[in-house]
């Protein structure tokens, strides 16, 4: 438990959070349980399991990326404060 206590203190410092001694004890026990579970997982034979990035298939819910009509140059520049030569003119910010 002393090792987990040190880990909790280090993580809390890195996360810039302040923990009370009671919180450190509670989180230390929880961290020990997590690490014990990770050790159990290391013992599993996963040689026949194909690696995946996600446990469930991801589906893109956005529309297909297809060419569609867009604004004309005149329409796009209509509200520009200072258009010139078909371009948006902006203040220079890099010297």
C-alpha distances in whole Angstrom, upper triangle without the diagonal:
4,5,5,6,9,10,10,12,14,15,16,18,20,21,22,21,20,17,17,14,14,14,11,9,11,11,7,7,10,9,7,10,13,11,12,15,16,16,18,20,21,22,25,28,30,33,35,34,35,33,33,33,32,32,35,38,39,42,44,46,48,51,53,53,57,60,61,64,62,64,67,67,69,67,64,65,67,64,64,64,66,67,69,70,68,65,62,63,60,59,58,55,54,56
4,6,5,6,9,10,11,12,14,15,17,18,20,21,20,18,16,16,13,14,14,11,10,13,12,8,10,13,11,10,14,15,14,15,18,18,18,21,23,23,25,28,31,32,35,37,36,37,35,35,34,34,34,37,40,41,44,46,47,49,53,54,54,58,60,62,65,63,64,67,67,69,67,64,65,67,64,63,64,65,66,68,70,68,64,62,62,59,58,57,54,53,55
4,5,5,6,9,10,11,12,14,15,17,18,20,19,19,17,17,15,16,16,12,12,14,12,9,11,13,10,9,13,13,11,13,16,16,16,19,20,20,22,25,28,29,32,34,33,34,32,32,31,31,32,35,38,38,42,43,45,47,50,51,51,55,58,59,62,60,62,65,64,67,65,61,63,65,62,61,62,63,64,66,67,65,62,59,60,57,56,55,51,50,52
4,5,5,6,8,10,10,12,14,15,16,18,17,16,14,15,13,14,13,9,9,11,9,5,7,9,6,6,10,10,9,11,14,14,15,17,19,19,21,24,27,28,31,33,31,33,30,30,29,29,29,32,35,35,39,40,42,44,47,48,49,53,55,57,59,58,59,62,62,64,62,59,60,62,60,59,60,61,62,64,65,63,60,57,58,55,54,53,50,49,51
4,5,5,6,9,10,10,12,14,15,16,15,14,11,12,10,11,10,7,7,9,8,5,8,10,9,9,13,13,13,15,17,18,18,21,23,23,25,28,31,31,34,37,35,36,33,33,32,31,32,35,38,38,41,42,43,45,49,50,50,54,57,58,60,59,60,63,63,65,63,59,61,62,60,59,59,61,62,64,65,64,60,58,58,55,54,53,49,49,51
4,5,5,6,9,10,11,12,14,15,15,14,12,14,12,14,13,9,10,13,11,8,12,13,11,11,15,15,14,16,19,19,19,22,23,23,26,28,31,32,34,37,35,36,33,33,31,32,32,35,38,38,41,42,44,45,49,50,50,54,56,57,60,58,59,62,61,64,62,58,60,61,59,58,58,60,60,62,64,62,59,56,56,53,52,51,47,47,49
4,5,5,6,8,10,10,12,14,14,14,13,15,14,15,13,10,11,13,10,8,11,12,8,10,13,12,11,14,17,16,17,20,21,20,23,26,29,29,31,34,32,32,29,29,28,28,29,32,34,34,38,38,40,42,45,46,46,50,52,54,56,55,56,59,58,61,59,55,57,59,56,55,56,57,58,60,61,59,56,53,54,51,50,49,45,45,47
4,5,5,6,8,10,10,12,11,11,9,11,11,12,9,6,9,10,7,6,10,10,8,10,13,12,12,15,17,17,18,21,22,22,25,27,30,30,33,35,33,34,30,30,28,28,28,31,34,34,37,38,39,41,44,46,46,50,52,53,55,54,55,58,57,60,57,54,56,57,55,54,54,56,57,59,60,58,55,53,53,50,49,48,45,44,47
4,6,5,6,9,10,10,10,9,8,10,10,12,10,7,10,12,10,9,13,13,11,13,17,16,16,19,21,20,22,25,25,26,28,31,34,34,36,39,36,37,34,33,31,31,32,35,37,37,40,40,41,43,46,48,48,51,53,55,57,55,56,59,58,60,58,55,56,58,55,54,54,56,57,59,60,59,55,53,53,49,48,47,44,43,45
4,5,5,6,9,10,10,11,11,14,14,16,14,11,14,15,12,11,15,15,12,15,18,16,16,19,21,20,21,24,25,24,28,30,33,32,35,37,35,35,32,31,29,29,31,33,36,35,38,39,40,41,45,46,46,49,51,53,55,53,54,57,56,58,56,53,54,56,53,52,52,54,54,56,58,56,53,50,50,47,46,45,41,41,43
4,5,5,6,8,9,10,10,14,14,16,13,11,13,14,11,11,14,13,11,14,16,15,14,18,19,18,20,23,23,23,26,28,31,30,33,35,32,32,29,28,26,26,27,30,32,32,35,35,36,38,41,42,42,46,48,49,52,50,51,54,53,55,53,50,51,53,50,49,50,51,52,54,56,54,50,48,48,45,44,43,40,39,41
4,5,5,6,5,7,7,11,12,13,11,9,12,13,10,11,15,14,12,15,18,17,17,20,21,21,23,26,26,26,29,31,34,33,36,38,35,35,32,31,28,28,29,32,34,33,36,36,37,38,42,44,43,47,49,50,52,50,51,54,53,55,53,50,51,53,50,49,49,51,52,54,56,54,51,48,48,45,44,43,40,39,42
4,5,5,6,7,9,12,14,16,14,12,15,16,14,14,18,17,16,18,21,20,20,23,24,23,25,28,28,28,32,33,36,35,38,40,37,37,34,33,30,30,32,34,36,35,38,38,39,40,44,45,44,48,50,51,53,51,51,54,53,55,53,50,51,52,50,48,48,50,51,53,55,53,50,47,47,44,43,42,38,38,39
4,5,8,10,12,16,17,19,16,14,18,18,15,16,19,18,16,19,21,19,19,23,24,22,24,27,27,27,30,32,34,33,36,38,35,35,31,30,27,28,29,32,34,32,35,35,36,37,40,42,41,45,46,48,50,48,48,51,50,52,50,47,48,50,47,46,46,47,48,50,52,50,47,44,44,41,40,39,35,35,37
4,6,9,11,15,17,18,15,14,17,17,14,15,19,17,15,19,21,19,19,23,23,22,25,27,27,27,31,32,34,33,36,38,35,34,31,29,26,26,28,30,32,30,33,33,34,35,38,40,39,43,45,46,48,46,46,49,48,50,48,45,46,48,45,44,44,46,47,49,51,49,46,43,43,40,39,38,35,35,37
4,7,10,13,16,17,15,14,18,18,15,17,20,19,18,21,23,22,22,26,26,26,28,31,30,31,34,35,38,37,40,41,38,38,34,33,30,30,32,33,35,34,36,36,37,37,41,42,42,45,47,48,49,47,48,50,49,51,49,46,47,48,45,44,44,46,47,49,51,50,46,43,43,40,39,38,35,35,37
4,6,10,13,14,11,11,15,15,13,15,18,17,16,20,21,20,21,25,25,25,27,30,30,31,34,35,38,37,40,42,39,38,35,33,31,30,31,33,35,34,36,36,37,38,41,43,43,47,48,49,51,49,49,52,51,53,51,48,49,50,47,46,46,48,49,52,54,52,49,46,46,42,42,41,37,38,40
4,7,10,12,9,9,13,14,12,14,17,17,17,20,22,21,22,25,26,26,29,31,31,32,35,37,40,39,42,44,41,41,38,36,34,33,34,36,38,37,40,40,40,41,45,47,47,50,52,53,54,52,53,56,55,56,54,51,52,53,50,49,49,51,53,55,57,56,52,49,49,46,45,44,41,41,43
4,6,8,6,6,10,10,9,11,14,14,14,17,19,19,20,23,24,24,27,29,29,30,33,35,38,38,41,43,40,40,37,36,34,33,33,35,38,37,40,40,41,42,46,48,48,52,54,54,56,54,55,58,57,59,57,53,55,56,53,52,52,54,56,58,60,58,55,52,52,49,48,47,44,44,46
4,5,5,6,9,10,10,12,14,15,16,18,20,21,22,24,25,26,28,30,31,32,35,37,40,40,43,45,42,43,40,39,37,36,36,38,41,40,43,43,44,45,49,51,51,55,57,58,60,58,58,61,61,62,60,57,58,59,56,55,55,58,59,62,64,62,58,55,55,52,51,51,47,48,50
4,5,5,6,9,10,10,12,14,15,16,18,20,21,22,24,25,27,29,30,31,33,35,39,39,42,44,42,43,40,39,37,37,37,39,42,42,44,45,46,47,51,53,53,57,59,60,62,60,61,64,64,65,63,60,61,62,59,58,59,61,62,65,67,65,61,58,58,55,54,54,50,50,52
4,5,5,6,9,10,11,12,14,15,17,18,20,21,23,24,26,27,29,30,32,34,38,38,42,43,41,42,39,38,37,35,35,37,41,40,43,44,44,46,50,52,53,56,59,59,62,60,61,64,64,65,63,60,61,62,59,59,59,61,63,65,67,65,62,59,59,56,55,55,52,52,54
4,5,5,6,8,10,10,12,14,15,16,18,20,21,22,24,26,27,28,31,32,36,36,39,41,38,39,36,35,33,32,32,34,37,37,39,40,41,43,46,48,49,53,55,56,58,56,57,60,60,62,59,56,58,59,56,55,56,58,59,62,64,62,58,55,56,53,52,52,48,49,51
4,6,5,6,9,10,10,12,14,15,16,18,20,20,22,24,25,26,29,31,34,34,38,39,37,38,35,34,32,32,32,34,37,37,40,41,42,43,47,49,49,53,55,56,59,57,58,61,61,63,60,57,58,60,57,56,57,59,60,62,64,62,59,56,56,53,52,52,48,48,50
4,6,5,6,9,10,11,12,14,15,16,18,20,21,23,24,26,28,30,33,34,37,39,37,38,36,35,34,33,32,35,38,38,41,42,43,45,49,51,51,55,58,59,61,60,61,64,64,65,63,60,62,63,60,59,60,62,63,66,67,65,62,59,60,56,56,55,52,52,54
4,5,5,6,9,10,11,13,14,15,17,19,20,21,23,25,27,28,32,32,36,37,35,36,34,33,31,30,30,32,35,35,38,40,40,43,46,48,49,53,55,56,59,57,59,62,62,64,61,58,60,61,58,58,59,61,62,64,66,64,60,58,58,55,55,55,51,51,54
4,5,5,6,8,10,10,12,14,15,16,18,20,21,22,25,26,30,30,33,35,32,33,31,30,28,27,27,30,33,33,36,37,38,40,44,45,46,50,52,53,56,54,56,59,59,61,58,55,57,58,56,55,56,58,59,61,63,60,57,55,55,52,52,52,48,48,51
4,5,5,6,9,10,10,12,14,15,16,18,20,21,23,25,29,29,32,34,32,33,31,31,29,28,28,31,34,34,38,39,40,42,46,47,48,52,54,56,58,57,58,61,61,63,61,58,59,61,58,58,58,60,61,63,65,63,59,57,57,54,54,53,50,50,52
4,5,5,6,9,10,10,12,14,15,17,19,20,22,24,27,28,31,33,31,33,31,30,29,28,28,30,34,34,38,39,40,43,46,48,49,53,55,57,59,58,60,63,63,65,62,59,61,63,60,60,61,63,63,66,67,65,62,59,60,57,57,56,53,53,55
4,5,5,6,9,10,11,12,14,15,17,19,21,22,26,26,29,31,29,30,28,27,26,25,24,27,30,31,34,35,37,39,43,44,45,49,52,53,56,55,56,59,60,62,59,56,58,60,57,57,58,60,60,63,64,62,59,56,57,54,54,54,50,50,53
4,5,5,6,9,10,10,12,14,15,17,19,21,24,24,28,30,27,28,26,26,24,24,23,26,30,30,33,35,36,38,42,43,44,48,51,52,55,54,55,58,58,61,58,55,57,59,56,56,57,59,59,61,62,60,57,55,56,53,53,52,49,48,51
4,5,5,6,9,10,11,12,14,15,17,19,23,24,27,29,27,29,27,27,26,26,25,28,31,32,36,37,39,41,45,46,47,51,53,55,58,57,59,62,62,64,62,59,61,62,60,59,60,62,63,65,66,64,60,58,59,56,56,55,52,52,54
4,5,5,6,9,10,11,12,14,16,17,21,22,25,27,25,27,25,25,25,24,23,26,29,30,34,36,37,40,43,45,46,49,52,54,57,56,58,61,61,63,61,58,60,62,60,59,61,62,63,65,66,63,60,58,59,57,57,56,53,53,55
4,5,5,6,9,10,11,12,15,16,20,20,23,25,23,24,22,22,21,20,19,23,26,27,30,32,34,36,40,41,42,46,49,50,53,52,54,57,58,60,58,55,57,59,57,56,57,59,59,61,62,60,57,55,56,53,54,53,50,50,52
4,5,5,6,9,10,11,13,15,18,19,22,24,22,24,22,22,22,22,21,24,28,29,32,34,36,38,42,43,43,47,50,52,55,54,56,59,59,62,59,56,58,60,58,57,59,60,61,62,63,61,58,56,57,54,55,54,50,50,52
4,5,5,6,9,10,11,13,17,18,22,24,22,24,23,23,23,23,22,25,29,30,34,36,38,40,44,45,46,49,52,54,57,57,59,62,62,65,62,59,61,63,61,61,62,64,64,66,67,64,61,59,60,58,58,57,54,53,56
4,5,5,6,9,10,11,15,16,19,21,19,21,20,20,21,20,18,22,25,27,30,33,35,37,41,42,43,46,50,51,54,54,56,59,60,62,60,57,59,61,59,59,61,62,62,64,65,62,59,58,59,57,57,56,53,53,55
4,5,5,6,9,10,14,14,17,19,18,19,17,18,18,18,17,21,24,25,29,31,34,36,39,40,41,45,48,50,53,52,54,57,58,60,58,55,58,60,58,57,59,60,60,62,62,60,57,55,57,54,55,54,51,50,53
4,5,5,7,9,13,14,17,20,18,21,19,20,21,21,20,24,27,29,32,35,37,39,43,43,44,48,51,53,56,56,58,61,61,64,62,59,61,63,61,60,62,63,63,65,66,63,60,59,60,57,58,57,54,53,55
4,5,5,7,11,13,16,18,17,19,19,20,21,21,19,23,26,28,32,34,36,39,42,43,44,48,51,53,56,56,58,61,62,65,62,60,62,64,62,62,64,65,65,67,67,64,62,60,62,59,60,59,56,55,58
4,5,5,9,10,13,15,14,16,15,16,17,17,16,19,22,24,28,31,33,36,39,39,40,44,47,49,53,53,55,58,59,61,59,56,59,61,59,59,61,62,62,63,64,61,59,57,59,56,57,56,53,53,55
4,6,8,9,12,15,14,16,15,17,18,19,18,22,24,26,30,32,35,38,41,41,41,45,48,50,54,54,56,59,59,62,60,57,60,62,60,60,62,63,62,64,64,62,59,58,59,57,57,56,53,52,55
4,7,9,11,14,14,17,17,19,21,21,20,23,26,28,32,35,37,40,43,43,44,47,51,53,56,56,59,62,62,65,63,60,63,65,64,63,65,66,66,67,67,65,62,61,62,60,61,60,57,56,59
4,6,9,11,11,14,14,16,19,19,17,20,23,26,29,32,35,38,40,40,42,45,48,51,54,54,57,60,61,64,62,59,61,64,62,62,64,65,64,66,66,63,61,60,61,60,61,59,57,56,59
4,6,8,9,12,13,16,19,19,17,21,23,26,29,32,35,38,40,40,41,44,48,50,54,54,57,60,60,64,62,59,62,64,63,62,65,66,65,66,66,63,61,60,62,60,61,60,58,57,59
4,5,5,8,9,12,15,16,14,17,19,22,26,29,32,34,37,36,37,40,44,46,50,50,53,56,57,60,58,55,58,60,60,59,61,62,61,63,63,60,58,57,59,57,58,57,55,54,56
4,6,8,10,13,16,18,17,20,21,24,27,30,33,35,38,37,38,41,44,47,50,51,54,57,57,61,59,56,59,61,61,60,62,63,62,63,63,60,58,57,59,58,59,58,56,54,57
4,6,9,12,16,17,16,18,19,22,25,28,31,34,36,35,36,39,42,45,49,50,53,55,56,60,58,55,58,61,60,59,62,63,62,63,62,60,58,57,59,58,59,58,56,55,58
4,6,9,13,13,12,14,16,19,22,25,28,30,33,32,33,36,40,42,46,47,50,52,53,56,55,52,55,57,57,56,59,60,58,60,59,57,55,54,56,55,56,55,53,52,55
4,6,10,11,11,13,14,16,19,22,25,28,30,29,30,33,36,39,43,43,46,49,50,53,51,49,52,54,54,53,56,57,55,57,56,53,51,51,53,52,53,52,50,49,52
4,7,9,10,12,13,15,18,21,24,26,28,28,28,32,35,37,41,41,44,47,48,51,49,47,49,52,51,50,53,54,52,54,54,51,49,48,50,49,50,49,47,46,49
4,5,7,9,9,11,15,17,20,22,25,24,25,29,32,34,38,38,41,44,45,48,46,43,46,48,48,47,50,51,50,51,51,48,46,45,47,46,47,47,45,44,47
4,7,9,9,10,13,15,18,20,23,23,23,27,30,32,36,36,39,41,42,45,43,40,43,45,45,44,46,47,46,48,48,45,43,42,44,42,44,43,41,41,44
4,5,7,8,11,14,17,19,22,22,23,27,30,32,36,36,39,42,43,45,43,41,43,45,44,44,47,48,47,49,49,46,44,43,45,43,45,45,42,42,45
4,7,9,13,16,18,21,24,24,26,29,33,35,38,38,41,44,46,48,46,44,46,48,47,47,50,51,50,52,52,49,47,46,48,47,48,48,46,46,49
4,6,10,13,15,18,21,21,24,27,30,32,36,36,39,42,44,46,44,42,45,46,45,46,48,50,49,51,51,48,46,45,47,46,48,48,46,46,49
4,7,10,12,15,18,18,20,23,27,29,32,33,36,39,41,44,41,39,42,44,43,44,46,48,47,49,48,45,43,42,45,44,46,46,44,45,48
4,7,9,12,15,15,17,21,24,26,29,30,33,36,37,40,38,35,39,40,40,40,43,44,43,45,45,42,40,39,41,40,43,43,41,41,45
4,6,9,11,12,14,18,21,23,26,27,30,33,35,37,35,33,36,38,38,38,41,43,41,43,43,40,38,37,40,39,42,42,41,41,45
4,6,8,9,11,15,18,19,23,23,26,29,31,34,31,29,33,34,34,34,37,39,37,39,39,36,34,34,36,36,38,39,38,38,42
4,7,9,12,15,18,18,22,22,25,28,30,33,30,28,32,33,32,33,36,38,37,39,39,35,34,33,36,36,38,39,38,39,43
4,7,9,11,14,15,18,18,21,25,27,29,26,25,28,29,29,30,33,35,33,35,35,32,30,30,33,32,35,36,35,36,40
4,6,8,12,12,15,16,19,23,25,27,24,23,27,28,28,29,33,34,32,34,34,30,30,29,32,32,35,37,36,37,41
4,6,9,11,14,16,19,22,24,27,25,24,27,29,29,30,34,35,32,34,34,30,29,29,33,33,36,37,36,37,41
4,7,9,13,14,17,20,22,25,23,21,25,27,27,27,31,32,30,31,30,27,26,26,29,30,33,34,33,34,37
4,6,10,12,16,18,20,23,21,20,24,26,27,27,31,31,29,30,29,26,25,26,29,30,34,34,35,35,39
4,7,9,13,15,17,20,18,17,21,23,24,25,28,29,26,27,26,22,22,23,27,28,32,33,33,34,37
4,6,10,12,15,18,16,15,19,20,22,23,27,27,25,26,25,21,22,22,26,28,31,33,33,34,38
4,7,9,12,14,13,13,16,18,20,21,24,25,22,24,23,19,20,21,24,26,30,31,33,34,37
4,6,9,11,10,9,13,14,16,17,21,21,19,20,20,16,16,17,21,23,26,28,29,31,34
4,6,8,6,6,9,10,13,14,18,18,16,17,17,13,14,14,18,20,24,26,27,29,32
4,5,5,6,9,10,13,14,17,17,14,15,14,11,12,14,17,20,24,26,28,29,32
4,5,5,6,9,11,11,15,14,11,12,11,7,9,10,14,17,20,22,25,26,29
4,5,5,6,10,10,13,13,10,11,11,8,10,11,14,17,21,23,26,28,30
4,5,5,8,10,13,14,12,14,14,11,12,12,16,18,22,24,26,28,31
4,6,7,8,12,12,10,13,13,10,10,9,13,15,19,21,23,25,28
4,6,5,9,9,6,9,10,7,8,7,10,13,16,19,21,23,26
4,6,9,10,8,12,13,10,11,10,13,15,18,21,23,26,29
4,6,9,9,12,15,13,12,10,12,13,16,20,21,24,27
4,6,6,10,12,10,9,7,8,10,13,16,18,21,23
4,6,10,13,13,11,8,8,9,11,15,17,20,22
4,6,10,10,9,7,6,8,10,13,16,19,21
4,7,6,6,5,5,9,12,15,17,20,22
4,5,5,7,6,10,13,15,18,20,21
4,6,9,9,13,16,17,20,22,23
4,7,9,13,16,18,21,22,24
4,6,9,13,14,17,18,21
4,6,10,12,15,17,19
4,7,9,12,14,16
4,6,9,12,14
4,6,9,11
4,6,8
4,7
4
